[in-house]
Amino acid sequence: MTHRTKNILMLTAVMLLAVLPLVLVNGEFGGADDAAEQIITELNPAYEPWFSSLFELPGETESMLFALQAAMGAGFIGYTIGWLKGKSVKPAKK
């Protein structure tokens, strides 16, 4: 198998991993905070939170910020691994 074929297969797999969850999942992606609040309300309908948020982010801004944080973390980890790998490789003799 050539490098070109491998690259095309990997790119296709990555694209499927990105698109399939959006197509197959019906409804909106819910967060853990929302799920916890729903369960607490079911268990104890009289429960009142101790405090509320100072401000609410509009729309999907919170999800976008979370995705940005994840991308920056993955970039940092990838850079660090690449840097350490490059540091361990012995330079070619001239």
Backbone as CSV, one residue per row, in Angstrom:
resi,resn,N_x,N_y,N_z,CA_x,CA_y,CA_z,C_x,C_y,C_z
1,MET,0.848,-1.180,0.000,0.000,0.000,0.000,0.894,1.244,0.000
2,THR,0.620,2.164,-0.896,1.460,3.355,-1.014,1.119,4.370,0.068
3,HIS,2.008,5.316,0.255,1.773,6.378,1.233,0.541,7.192,0.851
4,ARG,0.372,7.417,-0.443,-0.785,8.205,-0.904,-2.097,7.506,-0.539
5,THR,-2.144,6.204,-0.735,-3.352,5.438,-0.407,-3.610,5.459,1.092
6,LYS,-2.564,5.289,1.884,-2.709,5.335,3.335,-3.226,6.699,3.790
7,ASN,-2.676,7.766,3.221,-3.106,9.109,3.592,-4.564,9.344,3.234
8,ILE,-4.976,8.875,2.068,-6.370,9.048,1.652,-7.296,8.263,2.580
9,LEU,-6.915,7.041,2.942,-7.732,6.239,3.855,-7.830,6.886,5.240
10,MET,-6.705,7.406,5.742,-6.732,8.066,7.050,-7.569,9.335,7.007
11,LEU,-7.457,10.118,5.946,-8.257,11.334,5.810,-9.739,10.996,5.742
12,THR,-10.082,9.949,5.021,-11.476,9.515,4.940,-11.990,9.079,6.310
13,ALA,-11.181,8.328,7.049,-11.581,7.881,8.384,-11.803,9.064,9.316
14,VAL,-10.928,10.057,9.271,-11.067,11.236,10.126,-12.332,12.007,9.760
15,MET,-12.592,12.144,8.468,-13.796,12.857,8.036,-15.058,12.113,8.488
16,LEU,-15.041,10.779,8.397,-16.194,10.006,8.861,-16.381,10.142,10.366
17,LEU,-15.290,10.139,11.114,-15.385,10.312,12.565,-15.943,11.678,12.942
18,ALA,-15.698,12.669,12.118,-16.206,14.011,12.403,-17.663,14.167,11.988
19,VAL,-18.063,13.541,10.885,-19.392,13.768,10.322,-20.436,12.790,10.861
20,LEU,-20.092,11.527,11.016,-21.080,10.522,11.424,-21.792,10.827,12.745
21,PRO,-21.103,11.265,13.790,-21.836,11.588,15.021,-22.861,12.697,14.814
22,LEU,-22.553,13.662,13.978,-23.502,14.747,13.733,-24.726,14.251,12.981
23,VAL,-24.543,13.278,12.097,-25.646,12.748,11.300,-26.474,11.747,12.103
24,LEU,-25.815,10.889,12.881,-26.507,9.799,13.559,-27.181,10.201,14.863
25,VAL,-26.710,11.240,15.530,-27.279,11.650,16.811,-28.454,12.583,16.550
26,ASN,-29.613,12.182,17.046,-30.792,13.040,16.909,-30.852,14.015,18.076
27,GLY,-31.193,15.242,17.788,-31.332,16.225,18.850,-30.046,16.976,19.110
28,GLU,-30.035,17.595,20.253,-28.924,18.460,20.628,-27.970,17.705,21.542
29,PHE,-26.696,18.036,21.459,-25.721,17.452,22.367,-25.899,18.098,23.741
30,GLY,-26.135,17.298,24.755,-26.306,17.828,26.098,-25.032,17.666,26.898
31,GLY,-24.852,18.538,27.843,-23.663,18.474,28.676,-23.929,17.731,29.973
32,ALA,-22.871,17.455,30.700,-22.982,16.749,31.971,-23.714,17.602,33.007
33,ASP,-23.532,18.921,32.948,-24.208,19.802,33.899,-25.720,19.721,33.734
34,ASP,-26.182,19.725,32.488,-27.616,19.637,32.232,-28.183,18.301,32.678
35,ALA,-27.441,17.216,32.420,-27.899,15.885,32.819,-27.975,15.782,34.338
36,ALA,-26.981,16.306,35.033,-26.981,16.266,36.500,-28.142,17.076,37.065
37,GLU,-28.385,18.239,36.504,-29.496,19.076,36.972,-30.832,18.362,36.778
38,GLN,-30.989,17.684,35.658,-32.232,16.968,35.383,-32.433,15.824,36.383
39,ILE,-31.388,15.073,36.672,-31.510,13.953,37.613,-31.791,14.458,39.022
40,ILE,-31.123,15.527,39.434,-31.353,16.081,40.773,-32.790,16.560,40.896
41,THR,-33.310,17.200,39.860,-34.685,17.686,39.889,-35.677,16.525,39.956
42,GLU,-35.370,15.418,39.264,-36.244,14.238,39.326,-36.237,13.611,40.719
43,LEU,-35.056,13.546,41.347,-34.947,12.932,42.664,-35.538,13.804,43.764
44,ASN,-35.352,15.117,43.636,-35.828,16.041,44.658,-36.406,17.284,43.977
45,PRO,-37.717,17.263,43.686,-38.326,18.395,42.967,-38.251,19.727,43.728
46,ALA,-38.082,19.673,45.047,-38.031,20.904,45.839,-36.623,21.515,45.889
47,TYR,-35.660,20.854,45.264,-34.271,21.338,45.312,-34.138,22.682,44.615
48,GLU,-33.427,23.587,45.276,-33.112,24.883,44.672,-31.598,25.052,44.684
49,PRO,-31.002,25.439,43.542,-29.535,25.626,43.500,-29.095,26.697,44.494
50,TRP,-27.885,26.569,44.987,-27.334,27.513,45.942,-27.014,28.849,45.295
51,PHE,-26.599,28.815,44.044,-26.275,30.042,43.327,-26.511,29.835,41.846
52,SER,-26.491,30.922,41.099,-26.670,30.829,39.644,-25.481,31.493,38.956
53,SER,-25.360,31.264,37.669,-24.246,31.829,36.907,-24.315,33.355,36.901
54,LEU,-23.147,33.979,36.845,-23.114,35.441,36.772,-23.619,35.933,35.419
55,PHE,-23.318,35.156,34.353,-23.815,35.492,33.021,-23.939,34.210,32.208
56,GLU,-24.835,34.225,31.250,-25.051,33.075,30.373,-24.457,33.384,29.006
57,LEU,-23.730,32.429,28.460,-23.175,32.594,27.121,-24.259,32.307,26.089
58,PRO,-24.347,33.108,25.044,-25.403,32.909,24.055,-25.157,31.702,23.158
59,GLY,-26.230,30.977,22.841,-26.193,29.899,21.854,-25.152,28.838,22.138
60,GLU,-24.400,28.510,21.113,-23.400,27.452,21.195,-22.006,27.992,21.521
61,THR,-21.936,29.174,22.087,-20.641,29.775,22.411,-19.880,28.926,23.422
62,GLU,-20.606,28.387,24.400,-19.960,27.560,25.419,-19.338,26.320,24.781
63,SER,-20.064,25.679,23.865,-19.535,24.500,23.173,-18.327,24.866,22.325
64,MET,-18.393,26.031,21.667,-17.277,26.475,20.839,-16.031,26.715,21.696
65,LEU,-16.194,27.326,22.855,-15.053,27.572,23.736,-14.470,26.257,24.260
66,PHE,-15.338,25.284,24.564,-14.863,23.987,25.014,-14.081,23.291,23.904
67,ALA,-14.593,23.353,22.671,-13.893,22.735,21.536,-12.555,23.431,21.290
68,LEU,-12.517,24.749,21.421,-11.273,25.491,21.255,-10.246,25.078,22.309
69,GLN,-10.711,24.922,23.541,-9.824,24.483,24.622,-9.274,23.087,24.331
70,ALA,-10.128,22.183,23.856,-9.687,20.826,23.529,-8.682,20.845,22.381
71,ALA,-8.929,21.670,21.361,-8.013,21.750,20.217,-6.657,22.314,20.644
72,MET,-6.665,23.324,21.494,-5.401,23.893,21.969,-4.629,22.870,22.801
73,GLY,-5.329,22.111,23.634,-4.678,21.073,24.432,-4.084,19.985,23.559
74,ALA,-4.839,19.552,22.542,-4.338,18.527,21.629,-3.138,19.048,20.844
75,GLY,-3.180,20.304,20.420,-2.051,20.900,19.708,-0.808,20.959,20.582
76,PHE,-0.996,21.346,21.838,0.131,21.416,22.764,0.733,20.034,22.993
77,ILE,-0.122,19.042,23.209,0.371,17.678,23.431,1.087,17.166,22.186
78,GLY,0.497,17.379,21.007,1.126,16.945,19.762,2.460,17.623,19.528
79,TYR,2.520,18.929,19.787,3.780,19.663,19.627,4.842,19.126,20.572
80,THR,4.454,18.886,21.821,5.413,18.394,22.819,5.942,17.013,22.436
81,ILE,5.046,16.121,22.005,5.490,14.784,21.596,6.422,14.890,20.392
82,GLY,6.071,15.711,19.411,6.932,15.896,18.242,8.271,16.496,18.608
83,TRP,8.267,17.450,19.508,9.514,18.098,19.936,10.414,17.095,20.652
84,LEU,9.811,16.289,21.549,10.605,15.280,22.260,11.135,14.218,21.304
85,LYS,10.320,13.810,20.347,10.759,12.831,19.352,11.896,13.410,18.511
86,GLY,11.754,14.648,18.073,12.814,15.289,17.285,14.090,15.485,18.085
87,LYS,13.941,15.724,19.355,15.115,15.907,20.219,15.878,14.593,20.409
88,SER,15.153,13.459,20.387,15.788,12.166,20.617,16.456,11.610,19.376
89,VAL,16.122,12.136,18.193,16.721,11.647,16.936,18.118,12.206,16.808
90,LYS,19.063,11.341,16.485,20.443,11.798,16.324,20.579,12.513,14.984
91,PRO,21.298,13.619,14.951,21.468,14.336,13.684,22.310,13.513,12.693
92,ALA,22.004,13.670,11.424,22.748,12.933,10.381,24.164,13.481,10.280
93,LYS,25.120,12.586,10.049,26.512,13.011,9.890,26.707,13.529,8.474
94,LYS,27.525,14.565,8.361,27.800,15.183,7.056,29.013,14.597,6.427
